[in-house]
Amino acid sequence: MTIGVVGGGQLGAMLALAGYPLGLDFLFLDRSAATPAGRIAPILSGDFADRALLRELAERSDVISFDWENVSVQALREATRHTGTRIAPPLRALAAAQDRLTEKRTFERLAIPTTHFAPVDSRAMLERAVARIGLPGVLKTRRLGYDGKGQCILRQASDIEAAWLRLGSVPLLYEQFVPFEAEVSVIGVRARSGALAIYPLNQNYHVDGILRLTLAPYAAPRLERAAAMYVRRVLAAFRYVGVLAIEFFVHKGRLIANEMAPRVHNSGHWTIEGALTSQFENHVRAISGLPLGSTRALGHAAMINLIGQMPSRALLLAETGLHLHEYGKEARPDRKLGHCTLVESSARLCRARAIGLMRRLYPHLSFNP
């Protein structure tokens, strides 16, 4: 079986690395062959919306998936219309995740708590949204924002003008600012048979909107049960196939959904060494029609993103039990170049080792988890 993947970044590369031992083949589509996936698999080079390339990908694949959200739903639908090639996850879920307004309405429809929000298409609509929802709040582009991009925090009325001038050229969403106690995410997977598997809840630490550290499992049984219930609702609603992540704020002892990702997720990288079956293997199992693997944690795991500049391999590998994943990408500010994982027998030891390593690697960061 050949899995076609739109996007050849590190997520796609890790899908292939998980799928090869299962006897699966991979074919990627990306703007350039000089990508992480291009180092380990054949790749079609060109625009993501190039219909001829998408059709070739479909003709040469048994199922098509993607390693990021910002691909053309219409182009994918047209490319597979006459080939019979399956797409997983389903395009309805991809379309919902691409638009923050649709995403929020999906949470509301499924009775998943989320922030108060309002669409914004004009300066007057922004004024009305601020008056109704209040300050502080966050103004976000409805599409294409990630890692903190495409958003402004409004703390007082005088911030409205600058935020509108910065973002007002595209459709927007204004939402309530949540003074959260923690950020967590849940990763679920649904097979073609309808079977479900859910990973332990994990806690995420961001700096300037970019994920820096994930610790798993997050020891909060009541919240973990709620997160599992919410992700099951989304998986069922879309008749989903593959891995799905939902990010939440923890506020006053309850979960508030922030956003979802219809793909393998950065906060799930800990599962490669920290769970019996990684999120990557379970995604390819699900979309290939294979049985799902156990999501049981093998201990307490920490995943550190390596961002902007790769640290010395010698420094990292001198850490007992550290697992290094370097993506082969050119260094660039705020770019994710790799990650490393530690797995320990206790949450306390894992956290202490991870924070100590973070501070040695990035002493300039304002990082106080």
N, C-alpha and C positions, 0 to 999 in steps of 0.2 A: 504494500500500500504506500502511495505517495501523498504526503501532506504538503499542500501549497500554503505558503505564509506570506501575507502582504506586510512588508516591513522586515528588515534584516538587522535589527539592532540586537542588543545583548539579550533581550527577552526571547527573540526568535532563535538566537544561537543556543540558549539554554534549553529551549524546546527540542531542538535537534539533538543536543547532547543527551537529553533524557530519552528521546525516541529511538536513537540508533541501537541501543542494546535490546530493544523490543522487536528489531527487524524492520523498522519503518524507514522510509526514505523521505527526503525533504527537498523542496524547490522553493526558492524565495524570490520575491519581487521587491526591489529597492531602487532608489535613485542612483546608487553607486554600488559597484561590487566591493568597494573598499569599506566594508561594514563588518561588525563582529560575525554575523552569520555567513558572510562571504568567505571567511577564512576556513569554514568547515563544510560548506554545502554549495551546490550550484545555485547561481543567482541570475535572474533576468534584470537587466539594468534599464531603468526608465522611470517616467513619472507614474505615481501611484494611480492616477486616473486614466492612464493610457489604455484605451479599450482593447487595442490589439494585443498588448502584453497581458492584460488581465484575462483575455480570452485564451491566450496560449497557456497561462498559468492554470486556468480551469481545465483545458483539454489534457494537460499533462498530470493533473492531480485527481485524486479520489475525493478529497475534501479540502476546503480552503478555510484557513483561519487567519488571524492577524495579530501582530504584536504591539499595536497601538490603536487608539480610537479614531484618529483623524484621517480616515480613508473614506473614499466616496461610496456611500451606500448605493446610490443610483448606478454608478459604474460597475460595482460588484454584482448588482442584481442583473444588469444587462449582460455582463460577461458570462454569467452562468446560466442564463435563461435557456439556451439551446444545448448545453453540454450535459445536463443532469448532475453536475458536480454539486455536492452538498456544501453549505457554508455553516460553520460552527465556530463561535456562538452565532445565534440567529441575528439577522439584520435588524429586526425590530429592537432587540436589546442594544445593538450598536448605535442605532439612530437615537434611542432614548438617552444614552450616555453622552452623545455628542452635543446635546443641547441642555444646558443647565436648567432651563425652565421645564422642559419635558421630564428631566430627571427628578426635579422636585415634585412635579405633579404625579409622577409614578410613585414616589414615596407616600404622598398623601393618599392616593387611590388604594394603596396596599396597607394603609393604617400603620405606616412606619414613621415615628416621630421625626420631624425635620424642622429647620428654622422657618420663621415667618419670612415670606418673600413676596416680591412683586416684579412683573416684567417692566422694563424701562426702555421706551423707544423715543423719548424726547426729554428735553430739560424739564418741561412741565410735569411729565410723568415721574421724573426723579424727585421733584419737589413734593408731589403727592405721596410717593412711596415713603420718603423720609418722614413726612408728617404722620403717616399711618403707622409705620413700623417703629419709627423712632431712631435715636442715635445712642450709642455708636452703631454703625452698620457697615456692610461691605458691598461695594459696587463691583460687579464682575461682568466680563464679557460672557455671553451665553455659549460661545463656541471657542475652541482652540486654546483655552487657558490651561496651564499645567505648571507644577513646581512653583506656585505663587505668582505666575505671570498673569497679566490681564486682569488685575484687580487693585482696588484702592480701598483703604479703610477711611471711613468718614466718622470723625469723632465729634465734630461741631459743625454748625450750619455754614460756617465760612469755608469748609472743605468742599462743599458741593460744586462750586464753580471750577476749581482745579481738577476735580475728579471727572466732571463732565467734559472739560476740554481735553483731558488725556484719553478718555475711553469712549466718548459719545458718538463716534463715527460708525459704530456697529451696534446691533441689538444687545441689550444689557439685562442684568438681573440685579435687583437690590435685595439684600437679605439682612436679617438681624445679626448682630455680632454676638457670638456666644463666648462668655468668659469661662472657658472650659477648664476642668481640673486635669484632664488627660485626653490624648488622642489615641484611638484604638482602631483596629480594622479586623474584619472577619473575612476569611476566604472559604468559599464553598465551591463544590463541583457537582455537576449533574451529568449522568451518563445518558446515552441514547435510550437505554432501557427505562429511564426515570429514576434509577438508583441515585442516592445522594451521599455525599461525604463532606464533612465540615472540619476544618482545622481549628485548633485552639485559638482563642482570641489573643491578639498580640498588641503591645503598646508601642506607639511610634513617637519619636522626637524629631521635630523639624527645626531648622534654623533658616530664617529668611525664606520660608515657604518650601524648602527642599528637605526631603527626608534624610536624616543623618544616622539615626540609630533605631533599631527595632529590637524589643525584648519580648520573648515568648516562652511559655504561655503567660498571659495576664491573669493574675490570681483574683478573679472576681466571679464566682460561680453564677450569681444571679444575672450579671451583665452578659456573661457568656451564653447563658440560656436564651436571653433576649436577642442577642446578636444572631444566634443560630436560627431562631424563629424568623427573624426578619430576612435573613438571606434565603431561607427556604421559600418564603413568600415570593421573592423576586425570581428565583429559579423556576418556581412553578408557574408564575404568571406569564413568563416568556417561553415556556416549554424549552428551557435553556439546555444547551449541551456545551460542556466545557467548564472552565474556571471563571468565577466571578468574585470580585472583591468589593466590599462596602466599607467606607471609612466613616467613623463616628466621632463626635465629641462626647466626652463624659461630663455631664453638667448636673449637679445636685443629685447625684446617684442614679441618673438615668442616661440612656443613649439617645443622641440626636444625630440622625443621619446627615452626613455632609455631602458625599458623592459616591458614585459607584464606578467600577472599571470592569468592562466586559472582556477580561483577558487575565493572564497571569500578571502578578502585581509585585512591585518593588518590595512591599512590606512582607511578602511571602518568600523572599529569598532564603530566609532562615530554614525553610523546610528541606532544602537540599541535603544538609547534614543533620538537621534537627528533628526531622519527622521520618516515619517509616517509609512513606512515599512522598516525594516532593510534589509541589504544586505543578511543576513542569511535566513530570511523568503522568500525573493524574489528568492533566489537560489532554495530552496526546492519547492516553487510554480512553478518555471520554469521547473524544471526537472520532476515534478510530473504531468505536464499538466494542472496546475491550472492557473487562471488569475493572472497577475502581480499586485502588490500593488503600490500605489503612492510612489514616491521617494522624495516628497517634504520635505524640511528641516523644522523643527519645531522651529527654532531659530538659534542661533550661538553656535556651539559645539566645545569642545576641548576634545581630547582623549590623555591621558598620559599612555605610556607603563610603567609597573612596572617591573624592570629588575634587576636580580642578587640577590636581597634580598628583601623580602616583607616588606614594611613599616608597622608600627603599624596600625591595623584596626581602633583603636580609633582615631588616628591622622587623618586618611583619612575621616572617617565618621563624624568627627566633622565639616567638610566642608559642609555648607548648600547646598543641592541639588546635592551633589556628588553621583554618581552611581559606585559602586565597583564590579569588576568581578575578582575573584581570581580563578586561574586555578587548584589548588591542585597539583602543581609540586614541586619537591624538588629544593631547592635553589642551584644555580650554577652561577658562573660568566657569565655575558652577556646573561643569559637565561631569556626569557620572562615568568614571573610568574603570570602576571595579567595585567589589565588595569583599569583605572577609567575615567569617563566622566563627564563633566560639560556642561550644556546647559543654555545659557543666552539670554536676549532679544537684546543685542547689541554686536557687534564684539569687540568693545573696552573693555567692561567689561569682556567678555569671555577670551580674550587674556591676560588681566592683571591678572585675577585670575589664569589662567593656568600657566603662567610664574612664578608667585609668589609661587604657589604650587610646581612647578618643582624645584625651587631653594631651597625650604625648604626640599624637599625629597632628592635631589641630589646636595648638596652644593659643592661637589668636581668636578662636571662636568664643562667643559669649554663650556658654553651654552649661546650664545648671539643672540637670534633670532631678 
